[in-house]
């Protein structure tokens, strides 16, 4: 009986139009759930000015003529590089390294 309940929940989660609750299709070039989470981190960094370089980079990119969406996506790419270094290379978060990645944007 338990497996029937689980199957019912899985089917329910696969209904179209459920936004971020939709299952990840491995045929897509990126994981939309992960992308949304990383964009939320960038927005939090901007909102809290923590680290301050994130907000400064957003302001610099906007002044250079990039749209807010483009700017946030560019900052996201730098954050992904930092996350990659942390996970793949087993390094600790390095604010100076992250600031350098942000500095090279635009």
N, CA, C and O atoms as a printed pandas DataFrame, in Angstrom:
     atom_number atom_name residue_name chain_id  residue_number  x_coord  y_coord  z_coord
0              1         N          UNK        A               1    0.805   -1.193    0.000
1              2        CA          UNK        A               1    0.000    0.000    0.000
2              3         C          UNK        A               1    0.852    1.261    0.000
3              4         O          UNK        A               1    0.524    2.248   -0.659
4              5         N          UNK        A               2    1.927    1.214    0.734
5              6        CA          UNK        A               2    2.808    2.390    0.816
6              7         C          UNK        A               2    3.349    2.772   -0.548
7              8         O          UNK        A               2    3.429    3.956   -0.877
8              9         N          UNK        A               3    3.724    1.768   -1.351
9             10        CA          UNK        A               3    4.264    2.082   -2.673
10            11         C          UNK        A               3    3.207    2.736   -3.558
11            12         O          UNK        A               3    3.544    3.556   -4.411
12            13         N          UNK        A               4    1.925    2.384   -3.368
13            14        CA          UNK        A               4    0.862    3.035   -4.141
14            15         C          UNK        A               4    0.767    4.510   -3.782
15            16         O          UNK        A               4    0.567    5.347   -4.662
16            17         N          UNK        A               5    0.907    4.838   -2.505
17            18        CA          UNK        A               5    0.867    6.232   -2.066
18            19         C          UNK        A               5    2.038    7.001   -2.665
19            20         O          UNK        A               5    1.875    8.127   -3.136
20            21         N          UNK        A               6    3.207    6.393   -2.643
21            22        CA          UNK        A               6    4.397    7.035   -3.188
22            23         C          UNK        A               6    4.223    7.260   -4.681
23            24         O          UNK        A               6    4.520    8.342   -5.189
24            25         N          UNK        A               7    3.742    6.242   -5.384
25            26        CA          UNK        A               7    3.522    6.381   -6.822
26            27         C          UNK        A               7    2.516    7.490   -7.115
27            28         O          UNK        A               7    2.694    8.253   -8.064
28            29         N          UNK        A               8    1.472    7.582   -6.317
29            30        CA          UNK        A               8    0.481    8.631   -6.495
30            31         C          UNK        A               8    1.083   10.004   -6.314
31            32         O          UNK        A               8    0.745   10.933   -7.048
32            33         N          UNK        A               9    1.975   10.146   -5.341
33            34        CA          UNK        A               9    2.648   11.426   -5.112
34            35         C          UNK        A               9    3.585   11.744   -6.266
35            36         O          UNK        A               9    3.679   12.895   -6.693
36            37         N          UNK        A              10    4.276   10.735   -6.773
37            38        CA          UNK        A              10    5.175   10.970   -7.888
38            39         C          UNK        A              10    4.397   11.423   -9.114
39            40         O          UNK        A              10    4.816   12.346   -9.812
40            41         N          UNK        A              11    3.268   10.779   -9.377
41            42        CA          UNK        A              11    2.453   11.181  -10.517
42            43         C          UNK        A              11    1.938   12.597  -10.324
43            44         O          UNK        A              11    1.914   13.391  -11.264
44            45         N          UNK        A              12    1.526   12.908   -9.105
45            46        CA          UNK        A              12    1.008   14.238   -8.813
46            47         C          UNK        A              12    2.070   15.291   -9.095
47            48         O          UNK        A              12    1.753   16.350   -9.637
48            49         N          UNK        A              13    3.317   15.025   -8.740
49            50        CA          UNK        A              13    4.404   15.971   -8.963
50            51         C          UNK        A              13    4.743   16.126  -10.434
51            52         O          UNK        A              13    5.420   17.084  -10.807
52            53         N          UNK        A              14    4.298   15.224  -11.269
53            54        CA          UNK        A              14    4.637   15.284  -12.684
54            55         C          UNK        A              14    3.557   15.963  -13.524
55            56         O          UNK        A              14    3.616   15.944  -14.754
56            57         N          UNK        A              15    2.576   16.561  -12.860
57            58        CA          UNK        A              15    1.539   17.267  -13.610
58            59         C          UNK        A              15    2.154   18.480  -14.287
59            60         O          UNK        A              15    3.005   19.151  -13.702
60            61         N          UNK        A              16    1.729   18.771  -15.526
61            62        CA          UNK        A              16    2.276   19.941  -16.220
62            63         C          UNK        A              16    1.875   21.236  -15.539
63            64         O          UNK        A              16    0.825   21.325  -14.903
64            65         N          UNK        A              17    2.737   22.247  -15.686
65            66        CA          UNK        A              17    2.414   23.574  -15.183
66            67         C          UNK        A              17    2.651   23.772  -13.703
67            68         O          UNK        A              17    2.092   24.700  -13.118
68            69         N          UNK        A              18    3.446   22.946  -13.085
69            70        CA          UNK        A              18    3.668   23.069  -11.651
70            71         C          UNK        A              18    4.926   23.862  -11.320
71            72         O          UNK        A              18    5.370   23.845  -10.172
72            73         N          UNK        A              19    5.505   24.550  -12.285
73            74        CA          UNK        A              19    6.660   25.412  -12.024
74            75         C          UNK        A              19    7.858   24.668  -11.500
75            76         O          UNK        A              19    8.249   23.634  -12.041
76            77         N          UNK        A              20    8.445   25.202  -10.436
77            78        CA          UNK        A              20    9.665   24.623   -9.901
78            79         C          UNK        A              20    9.454   23.236   -9.322
79            80         O          UNK        A              20   10.418   22.508   -9.087
80            81         N          UNK        A              21    8.206   22.863   -9.089
81            82        CA          UNK        A              21    7.929   21.534   -8.558
82            83         C          UNK        A              21    7.949   20.460   -9.632
83            84         O          UNK        A              21    7.848   19.272   -9.326
84            85         N          UNK        A              22    8.079   20.871  -10.895
85            86        CA          UNK        A              22    8.140   19.893  -11.963
86            87         C          UNK        A              22    9.436   19.113  -11.859
87            88         O          UNK        A              22   10.455   19.653  -11.429
88            89         N          UNK        A              23    9.404   17.842  -12.253
89            90        CA          UNK        A              23   10.638   17.062  -12.208
90            91         C          UNK        A              23   11.647   17.599  -13.214
91            92         O          UNK        A              23   11.289   18.182  -14.237
92            93         N          UNK        A              24   12.886   17.389  -12.900
93            94        CA          UNK        A              24   13.974   17.826  -13.766
94            95         C          UNK        A              24   14.097   16.869  -14.939
95            96         O          UNK        A              24   14.261   15.665  -14.740
96            97         N          UNK        A              25   14.021   17.379  -16.142
97            98        CA          UNK        A              25   14.174   16.584  -17.360
98            99         C          UNK        A              25   15.662   16.551  -17.700
99           100         O          UNK        A              25   16.249   17.581  -18.033
100          101         N          UNK        A              26   16.256   15.392  -17.617
101          102        CA          UNK        A              26   17.695   15.288  -17.842
102          103         C          UNK        A              26   18.107   15.632  -19.264
103          104         O          UNK        A              26   19.300   15.729  -19.550
104          105         N          UNK        A              27   17.144   15.820  -20.163
105          106        CA          UNK        A              27   17.458   16.208  -21.524
106          107         C          UNK        A              27   17.707   17.702  -21.666
107          108         O          UNK        A              27   18.200   18.149  -22.702
108          109         N          UNK        A              28   17.373   18.486  -20.637
109          110        CA          UNK        A              28   17.618   19.926  -20.708
110          111         C          UNK        A              28   19.076   20.203  -20.386
111          112         O          UNK        A              28   19.700   19.435  -19.654
112          113         N          UNK        A              29   19.638   21.298  -20.926
113          114        CA          UNK        A              29   21.063   21.572  -20.731
114          115         C          UNK        A              29   21.421   22.058  -19.328
115          116         O          UNK        A              29   22.603   22.176  -19.006
116          117         N          UNK        A              30   20.419   22.343  -18.483
117          118        CA          UNK        A              30   20.700   22.785  -17.124
118          119         C          UNK        A              30   19.566   22.340  -16.212
119          120         O          UNK        A              30   18.479   22.003  -16.681
120          121         N          UNK        A              31   19.816   22.341  -14.943
121          122        CA          UNK        A              31   18.801   21.997  -13.958
122          123         C          UNK        A              31   18.093   23.282  -13.549
123          124         O          UNK        A              31   18.707   24.124  -12.895
124          125         N          UNK        A              32   16.815   23.465  -13.912
125          126        CA          UNK        A              32   16.125   24.710  -13.616
126          127         C          UNK        A              32   15.962   24.967  -12.121
127          128         O          UNK        A              32   15.890   26.121  -11.698
128          129         N          UNK        A              33   15.904   23.915  -11.321
129          130        CA          UNK        A              33   15.783   24.078   -9.873
130          131         C          UNK        A              33   17.075   24.647   -9.297
131          132         O          UNK        A              33   17.051   25.541   -8.452
132          133         N          UNK        A              34   18.189   24.124   -9.760
133          134        CA          UNK        A              34   19.489   24.611   -9.300
134          135         C          UNK        A              34   19.705   26.048   -9.755
135          136         O          UNK        A              34   20.196   26.881   -8.993
136          137         N          UNK        A              35   19.334   26.336  -11.009
137          138        CA          UNK        A              35   19.475   27.696  -11.525
138          139         C          UNK        A              35   18.659   28.674  -10.683
139          140         O          UNK        A              35   19.154   29.744  -10.330
140          141         N          UNK        A              36   17.420   28.319  -10.359
141          142        CA          UNK        A              36   16.560   29.175   -9.543
142          143         C          UNK        A              36   17.171   29.395   -8.160
143          144         O          UNK        A              36   17.125   30.502   -7.623
144          145         N          UNK        A              37   17.739   28.340   -7.592
145          146        CA          UNK        A              37   18.349   28.461   -6.261
146          147         C          UNK        A              37   19.562   29.390   -6.304
147          148         O          UNK        A              37   19.746   30.208   -5.403
148          149         N          UNK        A              38   20.382   29.269   -7.337
149          150        CA          UNK        A              38   21.575   30.113   -7.443
150          151         C          UNK        A              38   21.178   31.562   -7.709
151          152         O          UNK        A              38   21.798   32.478   -7.170
152          153         N          UNK        A              39   20.156   31.781   -8.529
153          154        CA          UNK        A              39   19.678   33.146   -8.755
154          155         C          UNK        A              39   19.145   33.758   -7.457
155          156         O          UNK        A              39   19.314   34.953   -7.217
156          157         N          UNK        A              40   18.510   32.946   -6.631
157          158        CA          UNK        A              40   18.029   33.429   -5.335
158          159         C          UNK        A              40   19.205   33.826   -4.438
159          160         O          UNK        A              40   19.125   34.820   -3.716
160          161         N          UNK        A              41   20.283   33.061   -4.481
161          162        CA          UNK        A              41   21.476   33.399   -3.711
162          163         C          UNK        A              41   22.032   34.739   -4.176
163          164         O          UNK        A              41   22.390   35.583   -3.355
164          165         N          UNK        A              42   22.105   34.939   -5.496
165          166        CA          UNK        A              42   22.605   36.211   -6.031
166          167         C          UNK        A              42   21.722   37.354   -5.568
167          168         O          UNK        A              42   22.230   38.385   -5.125
168          169         N          UNK        A              43   20.404   37.192   -5.661
169          170        CA          UNK        A              43   19.483   38.244   -5.221
170          171         C          UNK        A              43   19.669   38.546   -3.738
171          172         O          UNK        A              43   19.620   39.708   -3.334
172          173         N          UNK        A              44   19.878   37.524   -2.932
173          174        CA          UNK        A              44   20.121   37.734   -1.494
174          175         C          UNK        A              44   21.436   38.470   -1.268
175          176         O          UNK        A              44   21.514   39.355   -0.416
176          177         N          UNK        A              45   22.463   38.112   -2.023
177          178        CA          UNK        A              45   23.746   38.808   -1.884
178          179         C          UNK        A              45   23.602   40.278   -2.238
179          180         O          UNK        A              45   24.163   41.140   -1.562
180          181         N          UNK        A              46   22.853   40.569   -3.294
181          182        CA          UNK        A              46   22.632   41.962   -3.708
182          183         C          UNK        A              46   21.847   42.694   -2.629
183          184         O          UNK        A              46   22.224   43.788   -2.209
184          185         N          UNK        A              47   20.752   42.081   -2.182
185          186        CA          UNK        A              47   19.883   42.717   -1.189
186          187         C          UNK        A              47   20.620   43.012    0.117
187          188         O          UNK        A              47   20.438   44.071    0.717
188          189         N          UNK        A              48   21.446   42.069    0.546
189          190        CA          UNK        A              48   22.144   42.203    1.832
190          191         C          UNK        A              48   23.528   42.834    1.708
191          192         O          UNK        A              48   24.191   43.069    2.718
192          193         N          UNK        A              49   23.970   43.112    0.481
193          194        CA          UNK        A              49   25.337   43.591    0.234
194          195         C          UNK        A              49   26.357   42.697    0.926
195          196         O          UNK        A              49   27.294   43.178    1.564
196          197         N          UNK        A              50   26.161   41.400    0.790
197          198        CA          UNK        A              50   27.053   40.431    1.436
198          199         C          UNK        A              50   27.342   39.287    0.481
199          200         O          UNK        A              50   26.502   38.403    0.315
200          201         N          UNK        A              51   28.482   39.282   -0.137
201          202        CA          UNK        A              51   29.569   40.250   -0.015
202          203         C          UNK        A              51   29.240   41.544   -0.774
203          204         O          UNK        A              51   28.458   41.533   -1.725
204          205         N          UNK        A              52   29.838   42.635   -0.349
205          206        CA          UNK        A              52   29.536   43.922   -0.980
206          207         C          UNK        A              52   29.908   43.966   -2.463
207          208         O          UNK        A              52   29.317   44.732   -3.224
208          209         N          UNK        A              53   30.859   43.170   -2.870
209          210        CA          UNK        A              53   31.281   43.151   -4.277
210          211         C          UNK        A              53   30.149   42.731   -5.224
211          212         O          UNK        A              53   30.135   43.120   -6.392
212          213         N          UNK        A              54   29.208   41.940   -4.714
213          214        CA          UNK        A              54   28.102   41.504   -5.572
214          215         C          UNK        A              54   27.232   42.703   -5.947
215          216         O          UNK        A              54   26.910   42.895   -7.120
216          217         N          UNK        A              55   26.854   43.507   -4.958
217          218        CA          UNK        A              55   26.040   44.696   -5.240
218          219         C          UNK        A              55   26.836   45.687   -6.094
219          220         O          UNK        A              55   26.292   46.270   -7.032
220          221         N          UNK        A              56   28.095   45.877   -5.781
221          222        CA          UNK        A              56   28.939   46.799   -6.551
222          223         C          UNK        A              56   29.025   46.349   -8.010
223          224         O          UNK        A              56   28.994   47.175   -8.922
224          225         N          UNK        A              57   29.133   45.047   -8.221
225          226        CA          UNK        A              57   29.212   44.517   -9.582
226          227         C          UNK        A              57   27.895   44.746  -10.313
227          228         O          UNK        A              57   27.892   45.125  -11.484
228          229         N          UNK        A              58   26.780   44.519   -9.631
229          230        CA          UNK        A              58   25.477   44.764  -10.255
230          231         C          UNK        A              58   25.376   46.226  -10.690
231          232         O          UNK        A              58   24.977   46.511  -11.819
232          233         N          UNK        A              59   25.733   47.142   -9.807
233          234        CA          UNK        A              59   25.662   48.569  -10.124
234          235         C          UNK        A              59   26.585   48.921  -11.293
235          236         O          UNK        A              59   26.223   49.719  -12.158
236          237         N          UNK        A              60   27.758   48.332  -11.314
237          238        CA          UNK        A              60   28.718   48.592  -12.398
238          239         C          UNK        A              60   28.191   48.084  -13.738
239          240         O          UNK        A              60   28.300   48.768  -14.755
240          241         N          UNK        A              61   27.620   46.881  -13.729
241          242        CA          UNK        A              61   27.087   46.309  -14.964
242          243         C          UNK        A              61   25.880   47.093  -15.468
243          244         O          UNK        A              61   25.730   47.298  -16.672
244          245         N          UNK        A              62   25.028   47.528  -14.558
245          246        CA          UNK        A              62   23.875   48.342  -14.954
246          247         C          UNK        A              62   24.334   49.661  -15.564
247          248         O          UNK        A              62   23.785   50.113  -16.568
248          249         N          UNK        A              63   25.338   50.271  -14.955
249          250        CA          UNK        A              63   25.877   51.532  -15.473
250          251         C          UNK        A              63   26.526   51.343  -16.840
251          252         O          UNK        A              63   26.578   52.275  -17.642
252          253         N          UNK        A              64   27.019   50.136  -17.103
253          254        CA          UNK        A              64   27.649   49.839  -18.391
254          255         C          UNK        A              64   26.616   49.530  -19.479
255          256         O          UNK        A              64   26.973   49.322  -20.639
256          257         N          UNK        A              65   25.337   49.500  -19.099
257          258        CA          UNK        A              65   24.292   49.313  -20.091
258          259         C          UNK        A              65   23.665   47.937  -20.140
259          260         O          UNK        A              65   22.779   47.700  -20.961
260          261         N          UNK        A              66   24.094   47.029  -19.292
261          262        CA          UNK        A              66   23.476   45.709  -19.255
262          263         C          UNK        A              66   22.129   45.815  -18.545
263          264         O          UNK        A              66   21.958   46.650  -17.657
264          265         N          UNK        A              67   21.180   44.978  -18.931
265          266        CA          UNK        A              67   19.895   44.943  -18.227
266          267         C          UNK        A              67   20.108   44.301  -16.860
267          268         O          UNK        A              67   21.138   43.675  -16.610
268          269         N          UNK        A              68   19.132   44.463  -15.990
269          270        CA          UNK        A              68   19.244   43.846  -14.667
270          271         C          UNK        A              68   19.311   42.329  -14.814
271          272         O          UNK        A              68   20.107   41.669  -14.145
272          273         N          UNK        A              69   18.474   41.780  -15.688
273          274        CA          UNK        A              69   18.469   40.330  -15.894
274          275         C          UNK        A              69   19.821   39.846  -16.400
275          276         O          UNK        A              69   20.346   38.847  -15.908
276          277         N          UNK        A              70   20.393   40.550  -17.387
277          278        CA          UNK        A              70   21.712   40.172  -17.903
278          279         C          UNK        A              70   22.762   40.253  -16.796
279          280         O          UNK        A              70   23.607   39.367  -16.665
280          281         N          UNK        A              71   22.704   41.304  -16.016
281          282        CA          UNK        A              71   23.682   41.510  -14.945
282          283         C          UNK        A              71   23.606   40.402  -13.909
283          284         O          UNK        A              71   24.631   39.859  -13.496
284          285         N          UNK        A              72   22.401   40.068  -13.490
285          286        CA          UNK        A              72   22.219   39.006  -12.496
286          287         C          UNK        A              72   22.712   37.675  -13.059
287          288         O          UNK        A              72   23.345   36.899  -12.342
288          289         N          UNK        A              73   22.433   37.404  -14.326
289          290        CA          UNK        A              73   22.903   36.163  -14.958
290          291         C          UNK        A              73   24.434   36.123  -15.005
291          292         O          UNK        A              73   25.034   35.069  -14.791
292          293         N          UNK        A              74   25.060   37.260  -15.282
293          294        CA          UNK        A              74   26.521   37.316  -15.315
294          295         C          UNK        A              74   27.097   37.053  -13.929
295          296         O          UNK        A              74   28.072   36.316  -13.784
296          297         N          UNK        A              75   26.491   37.656  -12.917
297          298        CA          UNK        A              75   26.945   37.431  -11.535
298          299         C          UNK        A              75   26.739   35.970  -11.160
299          300         O          UNK        A              75   27.573   35.371  -10.480
300          301         N          UNK        A              76   25.618   35.398  -11.609
301          302        CA          UNK        A              76   25.350   33.986  -11.349
302          303         C          UNK        A              76   26.465   33.113  -11.916
303          304         O          UNK        A              76   26.877   32.139  -11.285
304          305         N          UNK        A              77   26.950   33.461  -13.101
305          306        CA          UNK        A              77   28.011   32.652  -13.706
306          307         C          UNK        A              77   29.280   32.684  -12.852
307          308         O          UNK        A              77   29.970   31.673  -12.722
308          309         N          UNK        A              78   29.584   33.839  -12.277
309          310        CA          UNK        A              78   30.759   33.935  -11.394
310          311         C          UNK        A              78   30.545   33.105  -10.135
311          312         O          UNK        A              78   31.466   32.443   -9.657
312          313         N          UNK        A              79   29.326   33.141   -9.597
313          314        CA          UNK        A              79   29.026   32.353   -8.404
314          315         C          UNK        A              79   29.138   30.857   -8.699
315          316         O          UNK        A              79   29.635   30.091   -7.873
316          317         N          UNK        A              80   28.678   30.449   -9.870
317          318        CA          UNK        A              80   28.788   29.036  -10.254
318          319         C          UNK        A              80   30.262   28.628  -10.333
319          320         O          UNK        A              80   30.620   27.527   -9.913
320          321         N          UNK        A              81   31.108   29.494  -10.861
321          322        CA          UNK        A              81   32.550   29.187  -10.901
322          323         C          UNK        A              81   33.110   29.006   -9.502
323          324         O          UNK        A              81   33.916   28.108   -9.261
324          325         N          UNK        A              82   32.683   29.860   -8.579
325          326        CA          UNK        A              82   33.160   29.747   -7.195
326          327         C          UNK        A              82   32.643   28.461   -6.560
327          328         O          UNK        A              82   33.388   27.765   -5.870
328          329         N          UNK        A              83   31.378   28.146   -6.790
329          330        CA          UNK        A              83   30.808   26.902   -6.259
330          331         C          UNK        A              83   31.551   25.697   -6.837
331          332         O          UNK        A              83   31.823   24.730   -6.126
332          333         N          UNK        A              84   31.877   25.760   -8.131
333          334        CA          UNK        A              84   32.631   24.670   -8.764
334          335         C          UNK        A              84   33.981   24.475   -8.072
335          336         O          UNK        A              84   34.378   23.346   -7.782
336          337         N          UNK        A              85   34.676   25.570   -7.813
337          338        CA          UNK        A              85   35.980   25.478   -7.142
338          339         C          UNK        A              85   35.825   24.842   -5.759
339          340         O          UNK        A              85   36.658   24.041   -5.334
340          341         N          UNK        A              86   34.759   25.206   -5.075
341          342        CA          UNK        A              86   34.524   24.657   -3.731
342          343         C          UNK        A              86   34.257   23.157   -3.807
343          344         O          UNK        A              86   34.851   22.377   -3.063
344          345         N          UNK        A              87   33.362   22.758   -4.710
345          346        CA          UNK        A              87   32.956   21.348   -4.769
346          347         C          UNK        A              87   33.947   20.462   -5.510
347          348         O          UNK        A              87   34.275   19.373   -5.038
348          349         N          UNK        A              88   34.420   20.909   -6.649
349          350        CA          UNK        A              88   35.280   20.078   -7.482
350          351         C          UNK        A              88   36.719   20.040   -6.979
351          352         O          UNK        A              88   37.350   18.984   -6.935
352          353         N          UNK        A              89   37.220   21.203   -6.603
353          354        CA          UNK        A              89   38.617   21.289   -6.183
354          355         C          UNK        A              89   38.786   21.200   -4.666
355          356         O          UNK        A              89   39.899   21.317   -4.154
356          357         N          UNK        A              90   37.693   20.997   -3.962
357          358        CA          UNK        A              90   37.709   20.846   -2.500
358          359         C          UNK        A              90   38.372   22.043   -1.818
359          360         O          UNK        A              90   39.199   21.890   -0.919
360          361         N          UNK        A              91   37.986   23.239   -2.270
361          362        CA          UNK        A              91   38.519   24.462   -1.683
362          363         C          UNK        A              91   37.457   25.110   -0.820
363          364         O          UNK        A              91   36.267   24.837   -0.972
364          365         N          UNK        A              92   37.886   25.960    0.077
365          366        CA          UNK        A              92   36.963   26.746    0.885
366          367         C          UNK        A              92   36.528   27.968    0.089
367          368         O          UNK        A              92   37.206   28.378   -0.853
368          369         N          UNK        A              93   35.388   28.550    0.475
369          370        CA          UNK        A              93   34.963   29.788   -0.162
370          371         C          UNK        A              93   36.056   30.823    0.033
371          372         O          UNK        A              93   36.580   30.999    1.133
372          373         N          UNK        A              94   36.387   31.496   -1.044
373          374        CA          UNK        A              94   37.445   32.513   -1.016
374          375         C          UNK        A              94   36.846   33.812   -1.552
375          376         O          UNK        A              94   36.633   33.961   -2.756
376          377         N          UNK        A              95   36.578   34.747   -0.645
377          378        CA          UNK        A              95   35.930   35.992   -1.047
378          379         C          UNK        A              95   36.785   36.774   -2.035
379          380         O          UNK        A              95   36.241   37.416   -2.933
380          381         N          UNK        A              96   38.084   36.739   -1.898
381          382        CA          UNK        A              96   38.967   37.445   -2.834
382          383         C          UNK        A              96   38.883   36.819   -4.226
383          384         O          UNK        A              96   38.847   37.535   -5.228
384          385         N          UNK        A              97   38.853   35.489   -4.291
385          386        CA          UNK        A              97   38.736   34.802   -5.579
386          387         C          UNK        A              97   37.385   35.129   -6.216
387          388         O          UNK        A              97   37.313   35.379   -7.419
388          389         N          UNK        A              98   36.319   35.129   -5.421
389          390        CA          UNK        A              98   34.994   35.451   -5.921
390          391         C          UNK        A              98   34.941   36.905   -6.394
391          392         O          UNK        A              98   34.356   37.193   -7.439
392          393         N          UNK        A              99   35.542   37.815   -5.639
393          394        CA          UNK        A              99   35.584   39.228   -6.032
394          395         C          UNK        A              99   36.333   39.386   -7.348
395          396         O          UNK        A              99   35.944   40.205   -8.182
396          397         N          UNK        A             100   37.395   38.621   -7.548
397          398        CA          UNK        A             100   38.153   38.694   -8.799
398          399         C          UNK        A             100   37.306   38.204   -9.974
399          400         O          UNK        A             100   37.366   38.766  -11.068
400          401         N          UNK        A             101   36.523   37.160   -9.741
401          402        CA          UNK        A             101   35.630   36.667  -10.796
402          403         C          UNK        A             101   34.598   37.737  -11.158
403          404         O          UNK        A             101   34.295   37.944  -12.333
404          405         N          UNK        A             102   34.067   38.409  -10.150
405          406        CA          UNK        A             102   33.081   39.474  -10.383
406          407         C          UNK        A             102   33.722   40.646  -11.138
407          408         O          UNK        A             102   33.103   41.247  -12.017
408          409         N          UNK        A             103   34.955   40.954  -10.783
409          410        CA          UNK        A             103   35.653   42.082  -11.394
410          411         C          UNK        A             103   35.841   41.890  -12.904
411          412         O          UNK        A             103   35.875   42.862  -13.658
412          413         N          UNK        A             104   35.960   40.649  -13.330
413          414        CA          UNK        A             104   36.193   40.365  -14.750
414          415         C          UNK        A             104   34.913   40.363  -15.582
415          416         O          UNK        A             104   34.974   40.199  -16.801
416          417         N          UNK        A             105   33.759   40.543  -14.947
417          418        CA          UNK        A             105   32.498   40.559  -15.690
418          419         C          UNK        A             105   32.329   41.868  -16.435
419          420         O          UNK        A             105   32.719   42.932  -15.953
420          421         N          UNK        A             106   31.735   41.773  -17.627
421          422        CA          UNK        A             106   31.415   42.970  -18.390
422          423         C          UNK        A             106   32.585   43.418  -19.161
423          424         O          UNK        A             106   32.509   44.421  -19.871
